[in-house]
Amino acid sequence: MIDYGLLIIGIVLLLITYLVAVKKQTWLLAGFNEKMIKNKSLLGKVVGGGFFLPLSLLIIFNSFIDYPYEVTVLMSVILILITIVYFIINRKLLD
């Protein structure tokens, strides 16, 4: 059975992925000082392609398939993706 709530969230995240990764709308990202980022284009690619894209695809996949521990898998993937993106941003993009 399709979970339409998850499907809508996944589609919205795909839209955010497009805006951040392709259109470089980094103002959509909160929680960082824009003056400290030296390459905003790369920031869009890292956050859009490295976090939002895999997350949106996973959420869309989860909207079609129901399996045990679904929430645990989603939360684990979110934490792993956030950690990876955090380290990439801190090592490569901050002045």
Secondary structure, DSSP 4 states (H G I P E B T S, - for coil): ---HHHHHHHHHHHHHHIIIIIS--GGG--SS-GGGBS-HHHHHHHHIIIIIHHHHHHHHHHHH---TTHHHHHHHHHHHHHHHHHHHIIIIIB-
